[in-house]
């Protein structure tokens, strides 16, 4: 039987969108096998070309990459948004097959030599900037993938990549399983004292959906856990929830402790095989930051400028907790609760009070209206496309002349079998196909917000609105690209420490009155957000911002030192290194049982290993970019057009620092970030 004719995943290579309504677990492995087999045959022929050039070598390689992406992309996506017992083992086998193929391709000496021939051609300089960058990135990535290794070293490097793929997948699944393994079913209303009505309604609905008879169900998923820790008056239950949350994946079959050590040892060994001093050096080879010293220096400068303010903030919180809440021994499980009470006392505002003004329909329409005004585009919903869940929506982007330029899926609600957090990912990448047709970019925008409850629409906190804007910023980066070469289109080829720039930039608009007026409407009355509430929201914006800053610096410094100083065979444990970092930069010391690192998926199951600093690095860039809008007009379409031309549209085709300077007129400084964080004045220089 012809697999291509019957397998929806393979048919999806040529369709406009993936056929999510047809894909089943049994389709996955046959599709991967067939497409890898086809790719292998093509590569075998490509390396035989005597005098390769862009059209004869690089273009067919792009076609292979695109086809395999169309096969594996939807599978990886479904694993994140519709995890199931049937799909999970299939996905794990697929990861192994794709990793093996990637390693095979990355270590193909003949292919590496062929691409070097293209780079050495006399007409290389005559290629477009985009094509030159694709080739240069390819050569760099070959080196980082072990292409120049020989014999036993090459074989060992490939083994390491396979093992790391399995281990990082296992790490993420341990976290997911541990998160879902615990639930707190509360039946005594005294034990939910303090929880706002909207949180109680969600918890009650969760209990009903889980087959419980009445009561409220609290889980370790963020939309449930976070507000419980903020509002629940029952200190004992807060401690229970905290213990369960910070010890996820730290015991039994789901214990990530040995997984972490093995991952770190293998990463260090792989970096050593490539000739790097440590894994962090190999990670930074493709980023904006030049070396570990630059990263640690950057983080420690921010820490030094933040810590005095953070110490004042924490002292204020301790004093308030002792004087007003009777918590003379403020514990980790009290911090969010006490902070919310102090915020309410200081600013008389809470996220819950704001939720009625942020119904889903108004928020999405307002966000769309903002980007339509800034970039001269229009956004329209299309309900006639295959989706993976009934709550998913699909939208298309059109330019000022009505021509479609991109599209995206929006999957906003938390649900069972869906990975926590929020993210943007590529579905389809903009690309000028060999037949001349232009393939338009399509994005996945995924969040984990509360769904509608009963007859109420989905009501989101301002924090969640900011998260949505953040992910849409990533989406715009992917969708507004004008690059036609696959390897540097959208977010591809963009240094990891710059990829957060467009997303963090978008967050700033959530604090502008003229923008908030576009979407803040009471879900029952249609009333705009009152001035008094907005003023309180703005005043509360930087509440404990220095403590939050230090928390991110703690994670980032831990990550970079873990991948540069930590020796898996040495005397210092991962926990001891984390403790050392906390001693240096933190103002809050967690209890000894805290095992934060065991669920630190960003660096052990995601792409942020030796790169978590990227959030702060990009935040400096984004704050400086937004300062231009503050100077020239927040809704200035001319400024937005410059931003789109210099930064959002270029993908990875130019050096980001050059692009930043072209937009801003100078290199970035930390001043705007400190000002936006509200404590630059306190620190003076």
Wavefront OBJ file of the C-alpha trace (Angstrom):
o trace
v 0.000 0.000 0.000
v 1.189 3.509 -0.794
v 1.696 5.138 2.608
v 1.781 8.635 1.103
v -1.675 8.231 -0.392
v -3.322 7.112 2.839
v -1.317 8.636 5.686
v -2.728 12.066 6.650
v 0.609 13.197 8.090
v 2.342 12.596 4.759
v -0.517 14.188 2.863
v -0.097 17.164 5.182
v 3.275 17.912 3.568
v 1.481 19.425 0.595
v -1.717 20.725 2.228
v -2.037 24.301 3.365
v -2.477 23.236 7.021
v -1.895 20.020 9.010
v -4.948 17.688 8.971
v -5.330 17.648 12.758
v -8.776 16.080 12.509
v -7.305 12.981 10.853
v -3.947 12.368 12.554
v -3.807 9.287 14.808
v -0.894 7.745 16.741
v -0.612 4.856 14.290
v 0.163 7.314 11.479
v 3.252 8.757 13.152
v 6.032 6.190 12.811
v 5.214 5.083 9.237
v 5.229 8.737 8.161
v 8.579 9.403 9.827
v 10.120 6.255 8.374
v 8.944 7.034 4.854
v 10.044 10.670 4.914
v 13.443 9.955 6.462
v 13.956 7.214 3.894
v 13.152 9.630 1.094
v 15.435 12.278 2.588
v 18.265 9.775 2.953
v 18.053 8.873 -0.750
v 18.094 12.530 -1.775
v 21.126 13.348 0.385
v 22.988 10.352 -1.054
v 22.577 11.892 -4.492
v 23.375 15.450 -3.389
v 26.823 14.632 -2.035
v 27.797 13.201 -5.411
v 27.392 16.568 -7.170
v 30.794 17.629 -8.465
v 30.301 21.392 -8.405
v 27.422 22.147 -6.024
v 25.759 25.554 -5.866
v 22.707 27.017 -4.155
v 20.143 25.583 -6.556
v 21.637 22.110 -6.839
v 22.499 21.584 -3.149
v 21.019 24.083 -0.717
v 17.538 24.232 -2.229
v 17.009 20.451 -2.114
v 18.244 20.486 1.490
v 15.627 23.126 2.296
v 12.986 20.893 0.720
v 14.068 17.983 2.916
v 13.968 20.183 6.020
v 10.538 21.521 5.125
v 9.019 18.099 4.404
v 10.359 16.551 7.591
v 9.181 19.596 9.539
v 5.700 19.102 8.118
v 5.777 15.483 9.279
v 7.275 15.878 12.742
v 6.031 19.367 13.670
v 2.344 18.451 14.092
v 3.304 15.340 16.074
v 5.453 17.312 18.515
v 2.681 19.860 18.820
v 0.041 17.230 19.569
v 2.320 15.727 22.206
v 2.285 19.112 23.975
v -1.404 19.945 23.665
v -3.081 16.500 23.569
v -0.795 14.125 25.447
v -2.267 10.611 25.668
v -1.285 7.119 26.745
v -1.487 6.040 23.102
v 0.601 8.877 21.690
v 3.315 9.044 24.356
v 5.288 5.855 23.501
v 4.878 6.593 19.800
v 6.186 10.104 20.330
v 9.195 8.811 22.260
v 10.051 6.469 19.392
v 9.593 9.357 16.978
v 11.971 11.524 19.010
v 14.579 8.773 18.800
v 14.147 8.424 15.019
v 14.299 12.180 14.401
v 17.312 12.585 16.687
v 19.120 9.765 14.932
v 18.391 11.370 11.554
v 19.507 14.797 12.766
v 22.761 13.343 14.071
v 23.295 11.404 10.857
v 22.782 14.537 8.778
v 24.817 16.767 11.082
v 27.791 14.405 10.979
v 27.668 13.704 7.250
v 31.214 14.626 6.252
v 30.452 14.527 2.530
v 27.505 16.893 2.960
v 29.595 19.231 5.123
v 32.297 19.244 2.426
v 29.693 19.948 -0.257
v 28.330 22.973 1.613
v 31.886 24.223 2.143
v 32.322 24.037 -1.641
v 29.292 26.301 -2.078
v 30.778 28.758 0.432
v 34.107 28.693 -1.397
v 32.625 29.417 -4.831
v 33.609 32.632 -6.600
v 29.954 33.622 -6.855
v 29.275 33.181 -3.090
v 29.570 36.943 -2.487
v 26.937 37.477 -5.173
v 24.314 35.491 -3.271
v 21.685 37.372 -1.313
v 22.420 38.250 2.312
v 19.768 35.701 3.316
v 21.376 32.852 1.376
v 24.877 33.664 2.600
v 23.617 33.641 6.165
v 21.901 30.273 5.654
v 25.169 28.766 4.420
v 27.270 30.324 7.190
v 24.811 29.129 9.841
v 24.826 25.656 8.293
v 28.622 25.435 8.456
v 28.629 26.667 12.069
v 25.931 24.176 13.050
v 27.801 21.334 11.336
v 30.833 22.082 13.485
v 28.671 22.251 16.622
v 27.080 18.935 15.657
v 30.375 17.105 15.446
v 30.887 17.098 11.683
v 34.616 17.600 12.070
v 34.969 14.738 14.532
v 36.442 11.464 13.381
v 36.342 7.785 14.309
v 35.452 6.932 17.883
v 34.861 10.591 18.807
v 32.234 10.944 16.082
v 30.495 7.727 17.121
v 30.540 8.755 20.782
v 29.150 12.216 19.987
v 26.234 10.616 18.144
v 25.578 8.299 21.090
v 25.529 11.309 23.400
v 22.990 13.161 21.252
v 20.690 10.139 21.238
v 20.980 9.746 25.000
v 20.382 13.444 25.614
v 17.263 13.349 23.464
v 15.878 10.482 25.547
v 16.887 12.067 28.855
v 15.464 15.519 28.151
v 12.196 13.962 26.969
v 12.089 11.854 30.141
v 12.785 14.933 32.293
v 9.825 16.808 30.819
v 7.485 13.839 31.121
v 8.518 13.264 34.737
v 7.570 16.883 35.498
v 4.245 16.541 33.686
v 3.431 13.249 35.394
v 4.456 14.544 38.821
v 2.354 17.670 38.303
v -0.695 15.610 37.408
v -0.105 12.977 40.087
v -1.173 15.257 42.935
v -4.512 16.877 43.529
v -6.124 18.363 46.604
v -9.847 17.685 46.877
v -11.358 20.049 49.431
v -14.862 19.458 50.782
v -14.854 21.727 53.850
v -15.655 25.306 52.890
v -13.513 26.548 55.785
v -10.490 25.207 53.907
v -11.153 27.443 50.897
v -11.565 30.614 52.945
v -9.962 33.564 51.193
v -10.263 32.191 47.670
v -12.099 34.578 45.322
v -15.368 33.504 43.727
v -13.849 33.041 40.274
v -11.142 30.726 41.644
v -13.724 28.754 43.626
v -15.893 28.407 40.522
v -12.979 27.079 38.494
v -12.004 24.689 41.290
v -15.568 23.434 41.584
v -15.806 22.913 37.836
v -12.478 21.061 37.930
v -13.845 18.777 40.661
v -16.968 18.025 38.659
v -14.989 17.301 35.494
v -12.764 14.921 37.465
v -15.743 12.943 38.731
v -15.578 14.205 42.308
v -18.775 14.556 44.305
v -18.870 18.236 45.132
v -16.153 20.331 46.697
v -13.200 21.993 45.049
v -10.212 20.479 43.259
v -6.849 22.220 43.524
v -3.998 20.998 41.327
v -0.356 21.873 40.727
v -1.142 23.418 37.335
v -0.368 27.137 37.434
v -3.951 28.511 37.018
v -4.928 26.483 40.098
v -1.746 26.508 42.183
v -0.764 30.178 41.896
v -4.042 31.767 43.083
v -4.385 29.165 45.838
v -0.988 30.208 47.208
v -1.958 33.874 46.914
v -5.361 33.729 48.581
v -5.877 30.581 50.674
v -6.017 31.468 54.353
v -5.403 27.880 55.498
v -1.670 27.963 56.191
v -1.400 24.212 56.562
v -2.873 23.604 53.114
v -0.599 26.286 51.640
v 2.358 24.404 53.085
v 1.046 21.128 51.650
v 0.634 22.633 48.181
v 4.038 24.319 48.323
v 5.798 21.119 49.389
v 4.160 19.150 46.606
v 4.957 21.827 44.021
v 8.637 22.341 44.848
v 9.347 18.641 45.252
v 7.831 17.573 41.941
v 9.898 14.938 40.137
v 12.260 14.527 43.088
v 11.380 11.062 44.380
v 10.412 7.587 43.302
v 10.159 6.590 39.651
v 9.749 10.224 38.579
v 12.901 11.455 40.338
v 14.790 13.774 37.990
v 17.874 14.000 40.241
v 19.877 11.294 38.422
v 18.501 12.515 35.101
v 19.944 15.987 35.765
v 23.396 14.659 36.610
v 23.436 12.450 33.530
v 22.283 15.273 31.257
v 24.978 17.594 32.610
v 27.698 14.960 32.296
v 26.743 14.182 28.696
v 26.522 17.859 27.738
v 29.973 18.481 29.207
v 31.405 15.469 27.386
v 29.861 16.548 24.073
v 31.271 20.066 24.444
v 34.693 18.651 25.256
v 34.639 16.459 22.140
v 33.989 19.618 20.104
v 36.949 21.371 21.690
v 35.041 23.691 24.024
v 36.053 24.306 27.608
v 32.512 23.547 28.795
v 28.954 23.239 27.534
v 28.177 26.926 28.126
v 30.914 27.889 25.643
v 29.382 25.660 22.956
v 25.926 27.083 23.686
v 27.147 30.685 23.399
v 28.800 29.987 20.045
v 25.468 30.742 18.343
v 24.236 33.548 20.617
v 24.712 37.317 20.844
v 26.710 37.133 24.068
v 30.365 36.378 23.377
v 31.387 34.290 26.404
v 30.505 33.192 29.937
v 32.265 36.160 31.523
v 30.086 38.568 29.568
v 26.942 36.718 30.681
v 27.887 36.392 34.340
v 29.097 39.994 34.375
v 25.784 41.156 32.920
v 23.769 39.134 35.458
v 25.886 40.210 38.407
v 25.631 43.872 37.417
v 21.844 43.586 37.373
v 21.942 41.702 40.675
v 24.101 44.362 42.304
v 21.734 47.102 41.172
v 18.647 45.133 42.237
v 19.615 43.538 45.527
v 19.587 46.631 47.785
v 16.036 47.386 46.656
v 15.005 43.731 46.958
v 16.306 43.599 50.526
v 14.127 46.604 51.389
v 11.131 44.972 49.698
v 11.569 41.726 51.629
v 12.111 43.493 54.941
v 8.886 45.400 54.339
v 7.076 42.116 53.593
v 8.447 40.450 56.743
v 7.441 43.386 58.912
v 3.938 43.481 57.437
v 3.506 39.713 57.830
v 4.552 39.868 61.481
v 2.565 42.969 62.398
v -0.612 42.470 60.387
v -0.857 38.713 59.696
v 0.692 37.223 62.818
v 3.345 35.496 60.713
v 6.484 36.264 62.685
v 8.247 33.331 60.996
v 7.448 34.077 57.365
v 7.888 30.824 55.421
v 8.178 30.126 51.703
v 4.518 29.044 51.542
v 3.496 32.352 53.121
v 5.322 34.686 50.739
v 2.764 34.815 47.918
v -0.094 35.069 50.444
v 1.531 37.853 52.441
v 2.615 39.653 49.278
v -0.955 39.644 47.945
v -2.243 41.011 51.253
v 0.437 43.722 51.277
v -0.309 44.584 47.671
v -3.995 44.944 48.544
v -3.192 47.124 51.544
v -0.704 49.284 49.657
v -2.546 49.634 46.378
v -6.033 48.328 47.197
v -6.049 46.212 44.068
v -5.773 42.532 43.205
v -5.632 40.500 40.031
v -9.053 39.104 40.923
v -10.564 42.576 41.084
v -9.332 43.234 37.554
v -10.509 39.955 35.989
v -14.087 41.100 35.203
v -12.572 43.795 32.963
v -10.535 41.318 30.940
v -12.980 38.940 29.256
v -11.400 36.841 26.523
v -13.369 38.332 23.622
v -12.476 41.933 24.487
v -8.844 41.142 25.205
v -8.210 39.318 21.946
v -10.117 41.926 19.914
v -8.181 44.746 21.591
v -4.825 43.078 21.080
v -5.645 42.527 17.429
v -6.751 46.143 17.133
v -3.427 47.333 18.543
v -1.269 45.430 16.068
v -3.609 46.337 13.207
v -3.074 50.014 14.036
v 0.674 49.679 14.510
v 1.506 47.551 11.486
v -1.311 48.319 9.042
v -2.590 44.740 8.966
v -5.994 43.151 9.575
v -6.852 39.938 11.427
v -9.885 37.774 10.644
v -11.070 34.480 12.089
v -11.465 31.436 9.851
v -13.585 28.703 11.428
v -13.256 26.218 8.580
v -9.912 24.601 9.332
v -9.053 21.303 11.062
v -8.155 21.705 14.752
v -6.953 19.471 17.585
v -9.522 20.649 20.160
v -12.901 22.330 20.035
v -11.664 25.371 21.977
v -8.927 26.183 19.429
v -9.434 29.174 17.112
v -7.729 30.051 13.830
v -6.991 33.538 12.485
v -5.529 34.934 9.274
v -3.462 38.115 8.774
v -3.891 40.396 5.761
v -1.787 43.344 4.653
v -3.164 46.810 3.924
v -4.148 45.797 0.406
v -6.081 42.745 1.592
v -3.495 40.126 0.639
v -3.129 37.258 3.122
v 0.356 37.200 4.666
v 0.143 34.755 7.608
v -2.107 32.852 10.010
v -2.121 31.438 13.543
v -3.908 29.022 15.847
v -4.897 30.208 19.336
v -5.269 27.534 22.046
v -5.878 29.567 25.218
v -7.257 27.280 27.951
v -5.685 24.936 30.485
v -6.969 21.367 30.281
v -5.967 17.812 31.130
v -3.195 16.285 29.009
v -1.898 19.679 27.923
v 1.590 20.831 28.877
v 1.601 23.764 31.283
v 2.908 27.238 30.510
v 2.535 29.382 27.438
v 4.444 29.321 24.165
v 4.570 30.181 20.496
v 5.818 27.656 17.999
v 6.150 27.390 14.247
v 3.502 25.450 12.380
v 4.598 26.510 8.888
v 7.537 28.755 7.958
v 7.544 31.456 5.283
v 9.438 30.174 2.269
v 9.780 30.765 -1.444
v 9.226 27.244 -2.766
v 11.185 25.849 -5.730
v 8.155 26.309 -7.989
v 8.123 30.006 -7.132
v 5.035 29.877 -4.921
v 5.258 31.713 -1.603
v 4.485 29.581 1.452
v 2.915 31.733 4.168
v 3.895 31.440 7.839
v 1.508 29.885 10.368
v 2.044 30.001 14.145
v 0.795 28.104 17.185
v -0.064 30.364 20.136
v -0.670 28.254 23.244
v -1.601 29.407 26.755
v -3.046 27.797 29.888
v -5.668 30.262 31.112
v -8.976 29.535 32.827
v -11.730 28.512 30.418
v -15.284 29.904 30.606
v -17.162 28.772 33.704
v -20.885 28.174 33.389
v -22.428 31.107 31.572
v -19.482 33.372 32.291
v -16.933 34.066 29.572
v -13.283 33.327 30.209
v -12.018 36.084 32.516
v -8.265 36.603 32.684
v -5.967 38.328 35.124
v -3.865 41.226 33.928
v -0.835 38.943 34.309
v -2.464 36.504 31.903
v -3.277 39.301 29.480
v 0.410 40.243 29.582
v 1.331 36.610 28.881
v -0.975 36.585 25.855
v 0.638 39.769 24.532
v 4.054 38.183 25.114
v 3.263 35.100 23.057
v 1.633 37.201 20.352
v 4.886 39.167 20.140
v 6.660 35.898 19.333
v 3.912 35.171 16.833
v 4.376 38.505 15.075
v 8.115 37.858 14.843
v 7.317 34.603 13.048
v 4.449 35.976 10.935
v 5.707 39.410 9.860
v 8.961 38.164 8.390
v 9.686 39.102 4.794
v 12.510 36.577 4.479
v 12.037 33.888 1.854
v 14.828 31.456 2.790
v 13.723 28.729 5.172
v 16.819 28.718 7.393
v 16.598 32.379 8.396
v 12.863 33.046 8.088
v 10.802 34.250 11.049
v 12.471 33.203 14.294
v 14.875 30.816 12.550
v 18.514 31.764 12.772
v 17.750 34.419 15.392
v 20.179 34.139 18.329
v 18.492 32.580 21.340
v 19.319 35.592 23.504
v 17.504 37.923 21.094
v 14.450 35.819 20.321
v 12.553 37.179 23.370
v 12.931 40.787 22.226
v 9.643 41.040 20.236
v 7.656 39.186 22.904
v 8.868 41.228 25.854
v 8.436 44.381 23.801
v 4.723 43.598 23.370
v 4.214 43.277 27.136
v 4.824 47.009 27.581
v 1.581 47.904 25.837
v -0.426 46.224 28.605
v 0.484 49.146 30.860
v -0.528 51.969 28.513
v -3.908 53.579 29.187
v -4.675 54.188 25.518
v -3.975 50.531 24.751
v -5.771 49.111 27.789
v -8.820 51.115 26.682
v -8.849 49.003 23.533
v -9.659 45.836 25.463
v -10.589 46.439 29.108
v -14.378 46.125 29.212
v -16.444 44.740 32.083
v -17.936 41.471 30.871
v -21.421 42.312 32.237
v -21.737 46.081 31.865
v -19.295 46.887 29.072
v -17.837 49.570 31.348
v -14.248 50.643 30.631
v -11.658 50.068 33.325
v -12.195 52.946 35.796
v -9.379 55.478 36.140
v -9.032 54.695 39.839
v -8.469 50.983 39.108
v -6.049 51.686 36.291
v -4.062 54.103 38.450
v -3.845 51.491 41.208
v -2.809 48.853 38.659
v -0.062 51.112 37.371
v 1.087 51.996 40.882
v 1.211 48.281 41.740
v 3.082 47.384 38.538
v 6.503 47.383 40.139
v 5.417 45.895 43.447
v 8.374 43.737 44.555
v 9.930 44.152 41.091
v 13.452 43.906 42.511
v 12.610 40.593 44.217
v 11.200 39.320 40.932
v 14.294 40.531 39.089
v 16.587 38.690 41.500
v 14.558 35.493 41.156
v 15.139 35.489 37.396
v 18.815 36.323 37.882
v 19.069 33.412 40.334
v 17.713 31.006 37.704
v 19.940 32.445 34.983
v 23.157 32.487 37.009
v 22.479 28.958 38.270
v 22.001 27.814 34.679
v 25.177 29.353 33.276
v 27.358 28.235 36.216
v 25.815 24.770 36.060
v 26.980 24.504 32.465
v 30.410 26.063 33.000
v 31.640 25.456 36.571
v 29.762 22.359 37.738
v 31.647 19.068 37.541
v 29.325 16.021 37.616
v 32.226 13.976 39.007
v 33.269 16.635 41.532
v 32.495 17.226 45.187
v 29.896 19.974 44.723
v 26.357 18.759 44.063
v 23.803 20.509 41.862
v 21.936 21.497 45.023
v 25.082 22.956 46.579
v 25.741 25.023 43.469
v 22.188 26.335 43.574
v 22.621 27.148 47.270
v 25.829 29.034 46.449
v 24.047 31.101 43.794
v 21.235 31.861 46.218
v 23.723 32.989 48.844
v 25.167 35.429 46.319
v 22.069 36.973 44.721
v 18.873 35.999 46.565
v 17.068 37.667 49.431
v 14.709 34.728 50.102
v 16.197 31.373 51.091
v 13.849 28.462 50.290
v 13.523 25.538 52.731
v 16.039 22.717 52.450
v 13.472 20.346 50.937
v 12.960 22.618 47.920
v 14.048 20.866 44.721
v 13.361 23.605 42.198
v 15.965 22.228 39.802
v 14.040 18.950 39.387
v 11.278 20.743 37.500
v 13.435 23.391 35.771
v 12.211 22.252 32.354
v 13.516 25.304 30.541
v 17.100 24.108 30.821
v 16.660 20.339 31.145
v 13.800 19.703 28.709
v 13.613 22.902 26.673
v 16.058 24.920 24.621
v 17.396 27.208 27.340
v 20.434 25.248 28.571
v 23.176 27.812 29.263
v 20.729 30.295 27.788
v 18.214 31.175 30.493
v 19.980 34.529 30.827
v 18.398 35.267 27.441
v 15.198 36.445 29.130
v 16.995 39.263 30.945
v 19.341 39.957 28.028
v 16.405 40.336 25.653
v 14.479 42.319 28.267
v 17.219 44.944 28.189
v 16.896 45.082 24.393
v 13.098 45.194 24.432
v 12.907 47.893 27.115
v 15.290 50.048 25.102
v 13.254 49.468 21.935
v 10.040 50.405 23.739
v 11.695 53.560 25.028
v 11.739 54.709 21.394
v 7.939 54.437 21.323
v 7.741 56.349 24.591
v 9.815 59.089 22.974
v 8.029 59.132 19.596
v 4.487 58.074 20.511
v 3.190 54.781 21.866
v 0.912 54.195 18.875
v 3.222 55.832 16.338
v 2.771 53.800 13.152
v 5.950 55.285 11.704
v 8.026 54.008 14.616
v 6.299 50.639 14.315
v 7.084 50.532 10.597
v 10.768 51.110 11.382
v 10.689 48.377 14.014
v 9.062 45.998 11.563
v 11.593 46.818 8.853
v 14.729 46.714 10.989
v 13.938 43.947 13.485
v 10.638 42.066 13.125
v 10.880 41.248 9.424
v 14.532 40.248 9.071
v 14.441 36.835 10.755
v 17.995 35.589 11.213
v 19.291 37.148 8.013
v 21.246 39.939 9.766
v 23.267 40.366 12.940
v 20.752 41.399 15.590
v 23.063 43.954 17.207
v 23.472 45.675 13.832
v 19.698 45.634 13.394
v 19.181 47.030 16.900
v 21.605 49.883 16.257
v 19.894 50.598 12.919
v 16.589 51.002 14.767
v 17.733 52.704 17.960
v 20.713 54.653 16.678
v 23.031 53.246 19.351
v 23.832 50.094 21.307
v 21.477 49.050 24.144
v 21.814 50.138 27.768
v 20.158 48.780 30.939
v 18.732 52.187 31.852
v 15.285 51.713 30.289
v 14.820 48.321 31.951
v 15.737 49.712 35.362
v 13.404 52.669 34.824
v 10.556 50.389 33.723
v 11.216 48.245 36.794
v 10.726 51.279 38.987
v 13.920 51.319 41.001
v 16.584 53.058 38.924
v 16.202 56.202 41.003
v 16.783 54.303 44.247
v 20.137 53.119 43.037
v 21.560 56.267 41.476
v 25.075 56.127 40.096
l 1 2 3 4 5 6 7 8 9 10 11 12 13 14 15 16 17 18 19 20 21 22 23 24 25 26 27 28 29 30 31 32 33 34 35 36 37 38 39 40 41 42 43 44 45 46 47 48 49 50 51 52 53 54 55 56 57 58 59 60 61 62 63 64 65 66 67 68 69 70 71 72 73 74 75 76 77 78 79 80 81 82 83 84 85 86 87 88 89 90 91 92 93 94 95 96 97 98 99 100 101 102 103 104 105 106 107 108 109 110 111 112 113 114 115 116 117 118 119 120 121 122 123 124 125 126 127 128 129 130 131 132 133 134 135 136 137 138 139 140 141 142 143 144 145 146 147 148 149 150 151 152 153 154 155 156 157 158 159 160 161 162 163 164 165 166 167 168 169 170 171 172 173 174 175 176 177 178 179 180 181 182 183 184 185 186 187 188 189 190 191 192 193 194 195 196 197 198 199 200 201 202 203 204 205 206 207 208 209 210 211 212 213 214 215 216 217 218 219 220 221 222 223 224 225 226 227 228 229 230 231 232 233 234 235 236 237 238 239 240 241 242 243 244 245 246 247 248 249 250 251 252 253 254 255 256 257 258 259 260 261 262 263 264 265 266 267 268 269 270 271 272 273 274 275 276 277 278 279 280 281 282 283 284 285 286 287 288 289 290 291 292 293 294 295 296 297 298 299 300 301 302 303 304 305 306 307 308 309 310 311 312 313 314 315 316 317 318 319 320 321 322 323 324 325 326 327 328 329 330 331 332 333 334 335 336 337 338 339 340 341 342 343 344 345 346 347 348 349 350 351 352 353 354 355 356 357 358 359 360 361 362 363 364 365 366 367 368 369 370 371 372 373 374 375 376 377 378 379 380 381 382 383 384 385 386 387 388 389 390 391 392 393 394 395 396 397 398 399 400 401 402 403 404 405 406 407 408 409 410 411 412 413 414 415 416 417 418 419 420 421 422 423 424 425 426 427 428 429 430 431 432 433 434 435 436 437 438 439 440 441 442 443 444 445 446 447 448 449 450 451 452 453 454 455 456 457 458 459 460 461 462 463 464 465 466 467 468 469 470 471 472 473 474 475 476 477 478 479 480 481 482 483 484 485 486 487 488 489 490 491 492 493 494 495 496 497 498 499 500 501 502 503 504 505 506 507 508 509 510 511 512 513 514 515 516 517 518 519 520 521 522 523 524 525 526 527 528 529 530 531 532 533 534 535 536 537 538 539 540 541 542 543 544 545 546 547 548 549 550 551 552 553 554 555 556 557 558 559 560 561 562 563 564 565 566 567 568 569 570 571 572 573 574 575 576 577 578 579 580 581 582 583 584 585 586 587 588 589 590 591 592 593 594 595 596 597 598 599 600 601 602 603 604 605 606 607 608 609 610 611 612 613 614 615 616 617 618 619 620 621 622 623 624 625 626 627 628 629 630 631 632 633 634 635 636 637 638 639 640 641 642 643 644 645 646 647 648 649 650 651 652 653 654 655 656 657 658 659 660 661 662 663 664 665 666 667 668 669 670 671 672 673 674 675 676 677 678 679 680 681 682 683 684 685
